[in-house]
Amino acid sequence: MKLLSPVKVGAFTLRNRVVMASMARARSDINRAPTDMVAQYYAQRAGAGLIVTEASSISIMSQSRPHASAIFADNHVDGFAKVAARVHAAGGIIFQQIYHLGRKADPTRMPGGAPVLAPSAIAANGTINGANGPCPFGLPRAIETDEIPGIVEEFRKAAMNVKRAGMDGVEVHGASCYLIDQFLRSGTNQRTDRYGGSAQNRARFMLEVVDAVVSVMGKDCVGIKLAPHAMGDGIFDANPVETFGTAAEELGKRGIAYITLVEGPGERHRPDDKVPALMPVFRRAFGGALIVNGGYGLETAEDVIASGKADLVSFAIPFISNPDLVERFRLGTPLQPGDEATFHSGGAKGYIDYPTLAEAR
Ligand SMILES: Cc1cc2nc3c(=O)[nH]c(=O)nc-3n(C[C@H](O)[C@H](O)[C@H](O)COP(=O)(O)O)c2cc1C
């Protein structure tokens, strides 16, 4: 099985091509620091070739749901240091995902009632679970041009914190309609300064963030996740091939370790008339490892790697209820179903209590 063969990604030789995708599970403490239970959860999944942690906010302006993690303060570093240590003790390799929510931050939890931030003053469609129940996403304040270096600096400091925590690398979260994605796509970026307009200009913020993170970690220890098919909150792009082709090419010039491209057989991750297949575009434009994600199972993952279209596959939901996913793939054992009610519920149930095959026996 090629999926289970080793592969070089940046500075690392991974034992297999099965990546645990980033998943926010809302199990940090109320001050957003991972607890011992979080460290145990990741250690249970150390059989993955690479683990990517849950998204961690880089700024107080990136307010997410309670118990979601952050990486801008010392308590966050202490919490993630426990995670890194437990995963390393179990033989795993772990990158930390860092992000800024931009217009998708929780408007009811913003410091001093400040508006959420975005490239342009365009609100996300839909609602968010705010402090007093569901509420619409806030109307953002467009970030001033001279504020951008400060936000890039927050990413750099977050990378310093990731390094202090002893993580192996950083995954920059450029997906899921968050701040970097909002800058990239023409529907959410209507700026007239050097961060808006052409695909090159819209990629500038992402590239400044990547350069800042590389300055801390080294290019071999940096990856990024992009999701051109995500359109959940009304985000869109007029020319996805040009936008994401430019992004992939510029990332290639920087020589970072990998891109995770969310494109796969899953319902919300498939190419369609609005956004065509971008895997070949990424393959041509980016020389580093290509990880694909989005509804893959053993067979589809094996196929995409055997075809040479991608190098690794990342799995999110299958890892929730199958801590020993790699072993199950190796043996061809059916996967255990997960309980969606516990994805973000807090507590040990549905988090650290899914048995491995050995434990089930
Ligand atoms: C509970 C849950 C939390 C998620 N949190 C994140 C996150 O923090 N960062 C991220 O990039 N993607 C996040 N995702 C998306 C997954 O990483 C992945 O892209 C998506 O689930 C598709 O992969 P899959 O079909 O293997 O589950 C999350 C998904 C789930 C189910």
The ligand as a Gaussian input file, in Angstrom:
#p B3LYP/6-31G(d) Opt

LIG

0 1
 C      -14.836000      18.767000      14.184000
 C      -14.070000      19.401000      13.056000
 C      -13.231000      20.476000      13.306000
 C      -12.479000      21.054000      12.269000
 N      -11.597000      22.050000      12.564000
 C      -10.734000      22.486000      11.621000
 C       -9.659000      23.364000      11.957000
 O       -9.462000      23.751000      13.111000
 N       -8.821000      23.728000      10.944000
 C       -8.975000      23.280000       9.650000
 O       -8.161000      23.625000       8.784000
 N       -9.984000      22.456000       9.318000
 C      -10.829000      22.027000      10.270000
 N      -11.792000      21.108000       9.950000
 C      -11.873000      20.606000       8.555000
 C      -11.019000      19.343000       8.405000
 O       -9.644000      19.563000       8.667000
 C      -11.144000      18.758000       6.988000
 O      -10.668000      19.711000       6.049000
 C      -12.573000      18.351000       6.613000
 O      -13.242000      17.738000       7.708000
 C      -12.567000      17.370000       5.429000
 O      -11.782000      16.223000       5.734000
 P      -12.467000      14.801000       6.104000
 O      -13.467000      14.528000       5.016000
 O      -11.351000      13.818000       6.143000
 O      -13.166000      14.959000       7.427000
 C      -12.585000      20.551000      10.958000
 C      -13.453000      19.462000      10.700000
 C      -14.181000      18.892000      11.728000
 C      -15.075000      17.724000      11.437000

